[in-house]
C-alpha cells in the first residue's frame, strides 16, 4: 500500500468495528450515540465505495486500462477473500440448525442448498440464504459479483472524461437512492431485498470506481491544502448524520455515499492529524486485520459471548469488552497465519505463468 493511502487501511478498522458494535455492542447510552450504533450497518456502504476506489487505483493505469488480465484479477480477489471466508463458514456450521430455527425455518431440507449457495458466494441473490450461514458474509457475495463485473465495466468508467465522470457519479448515486424513492412514495420496503441484492448495491461500488479515477487524474492544487480539515468535517458529518433519530430505511444503500466519498478522497491525500492517526502502525495493523474481524466476528460471538454471559454470568458491558478484545486478537492472528500465507499460495498456484509479479498490487497492504 502506498504510504499516503495507509489512512484508508486504518479507516477499514473503524468501519468493521462499527459493524461489530451494530450486531453485538449496543450499550445503554445517550440517544445520539445509540443512533450511531443502530445505523452502523452503513459501514458496508463505506466498504463498497472503498473497494471500488482501491481497485481502480490498484489495477488500472493512467489511461484507464487494466494492469493485469481478467483471469489474474479474479485470482487475486479470490485469494484475497476466500480463505478467511471459508474459515468463517466452517466456524459457523455447528450453529446452522439453531440459526434456521431463529429465522423461523420449520425444516432443514434446504440446508444443503443453503450451504452450496454460501460456499459459492451466491447467498445474497437468495433472500432465504442471507442469514443462514454467517450472516455478515452476504456482503462478500455482493463483492464477488462486483469483482466479476469489474474487468468488463471498470475500463469503460475509467476511460471517461472528468465531465462524464461527474455525470456518471450523479447517475450512480441516484440509482443507489432507489430504496428511499420507493419509501418516499409510500411503499413498504423489504430490507432483505433492498439491502442485500448485489444489483441494488452495485451503484455504491461504481461510485468508488469513479472516485478512484478522479483520484488518479487529479491535478494537485488547492484541494490538497484543504484535505486535513475536509477529512475531519467528513468524518464528523458522517457521525452527525448517523446520530439522527430517523428510521433506518432512510439509510439503506447509498444516501451517505457522498460523505464517504469526500472522506476517502481527503484521507487518501495522507495529510492532517486524522490521516496520520489512521495511518499509524497500530491502526494499519488493525485495518489489515479488519476483513478477518468482519467475517469472523459473528461465529466468534457464538463461541465467546454465550460462555461469558451464560456460564460466567458477566454483565453485558463486560461481556462485549472481553469479546471485542478477543475478537480483534483473533482477527490479527487470522490475518498473519491464514490470510497472508493463503493469499500468496493461491496467487502463486492459479495466476498465469506470464504474470509479472511487480505488476501486482500488494494485497497484504490493500485497503480493499
C-alpha positions, 0 to 999 in steps of 0.5 A: 500500500502506498504510504499516503493511502495507509489512512484508508487501511486504518479507516477499514478498522473503524468501519468493521468495528462499527459493524461489530458494535451494530450486531453485538455492542449496543450499550445503554447510552445517550440517544445520539450515540445509540443512533450511531450504533443502530445505523452502523450497518452503513459501514458496508456502504463505506466498504463498497465505495472503498473497494471500488476506489482501491481497485481502480487505483490498484489495477488500472493505469493512467489511461484507464486500462487494466494492469493485469488480465481478467483471469489474474484479477479474479485470482487475486480477489479470490485469494484475497477473500476466500480463505478467511471466508471459508474459515468463517463458514466452517466456524459457523456450521455447528450453529446452522440448525439453531440459526434456521430455527431463529429465522423461523425455518420449520425444516432443514431440507434446504440446508444443503442448498443453503450451504452450496449457495454460501460456499459459492458466494451466491447467498445474497441473490437468495433472500432465504440464504442471507442469514443462514450461514454467517450472516455478515458474509452476504456482503462478500457475495455482493463483492464477488459479483462486483469483482466479476463485473469489474474487468468488463465495466471498470475500463469503460468508467475509467476511460471517461472524461472528468465531465462524464465522470461527474455525470456518471457519479450523479447517475450512480448515486441516484440509482443507489437512492432507489430504496428511499424513492420507493419509501418516499412514495409510500411503499413498504420496503423489504430490507432483505431485498433492498439491502442485500441484492448485489444489483441494488448495491452495485451503484455504491461500488461504481461510485468508488470506481469513479472516485478512484479515477478522479483520484488518479487524474487529479491535478494537485492544487488547492484541494490538497491544502484543504484535505486535513480539515475536509477529512475531519468535517467528513468524518464528523458529518458522517457521525452527525448524520448517523446520530439522527433519530430517523428510521433506518430505511432512510439509510439503506444503500447509498444516501451517505455515499457522498460523505464517504466519498469526500472522506476517502478522497481527503484521507487518501491525500495522507495529510492532517492529524486524522490521516496520520492517526489512521495511518499509524502502525497500530491502526494499519495493523488493525485495518489489515486485520479488519476483513478477518474481524468482519467475517469472523466476528459473528461465529466468534460471538457464538463461541465467546459471548454465550460462555461469558454471559451464560456460564460466567454470568458477566454483565453485558458491558463486560461481556462485549469488552472481553469479546471485542478484545478477543475478537480483534486478537483473533482477527490479527492472528487470522490475518498473519497465519491464514490470510497472508500465507493463503493469499500468496499460495493461491496467487502463486498456484492459479495466476498465469505463468506470464504474470509479472509479479511487480505488476501486482498490487500488494494485497497484504497492504490493500485497503480493499 
